[in-house]
C-alpha cells in the first residue's frame, strides 16, 4: 500500500481529482485543504475507507485510474489534522493486521 499527502493542493491537483473521481459530490463542497492519497488492493481500499471515515472527520472518494496490477486509489479529503489522523490510523491498523489466506 502506498500513502501520500498533499497539503494545500494546487489547482492542477484539484483539476486532476475532479476529472478522476467516480463521485462528483465534493465539487459542491470544496471545503478541504489537504488530500491524502492511498493506493493498494481493492480489499485494502475498502478497509482503509472504513478506517478513515470512522476515525476522522474526512470524506473519502474512489479515484479512477488505469492499473494492470488491479490496484485502486482513494482520496481522503479534509483539513490537515483530520487527514493526518485518518492516514495515521490506516497505517496503524494495517501494521497490526495479520493476513488471513
ZINOR-V639273 format. One record per pair of residues at least 12 apart in sequence whose C-alpha atoms are under 7 Angstrom apart, sorted by the first residue. I is the first residue (numbers start at 0). J is the second residue. D is the distance in Angstrom with one decimal. If there is no record, write none. Layout:
i: <I I>
j: <J J>
d: <D D>
//
This chain:
i: <0 0 1 1 1 2 2 2 3 3 3 4 4 4 5 5 5 6 6 6 6 7 7 8 8 19 19 20 20 20 20 21 21 21 22 31 31 31 32 32 32 33 33 33 33 33 34 34 34 34 35 35 35 35 36 36 36 36 37 37 37 38 38 38 38 39 39 39 40 40 40 41 41 44 44 47 50 50 51 51 51 54 55 55 55 56 57 57 57 57 57 58 58 58 59 59 59 59 60 60 60 61 61 62>
j: <38 39 37 38 39 36 37 38 35 36 37 34 35 36 33 34 35 32 33 34 79 32 33 32 33 62 63 60 61 62 63 61 62 63 60 76 77 78 77 78 79 76 77 78 79 82 74 75 76 77 74 75 76 82 72 73 74 75 72 73 74 70 71 72 73 70 71 72 69 70 71 70 71 72 73 89 88 89 85 86 89 85 81 84 85 81 75 76 77 81 82 75 76 77 73 74 75 76 73 74 75 73 74 74>
d: <5.6 4.5 5.7 5.2 6.5 5.6 4.5 6.5 5.8 5.2 6.6 5.8 4.4 6.1 5.7 5.1 6.3 6.3 4.5 6.5 6.8 5.1 5.6 6.9 6.5 5.5 4.9 6.7 6.0 4.6 5.8 6.1 6.3 6.4 6.7 5.9 4.4 5.4 6.2 5.3 6.6 6.0 5.7 5.5 5.4 6.7 6.4 5.6 4.9 6.9 5.6 4.7 6.5 6.3 6.8 5.9 4.8 6.3 5.5 5.4 6.6 6.6 5.6 4.2 6.5 5.1 5.7 6.5 6.8 4.8 6.1 6.3 5.9 7.0 6.8 5.8 6.9 6.1 4.6 6.9 6.6 6.2 5.4 6.2 5.4 5.7 6.4 5.5 4.9 6.3 6.5 5.8 5.2 6.6 6.6 5.6 4.6 6.2 5.5 5.2 6.7 4.4 6.3 6.5>
//
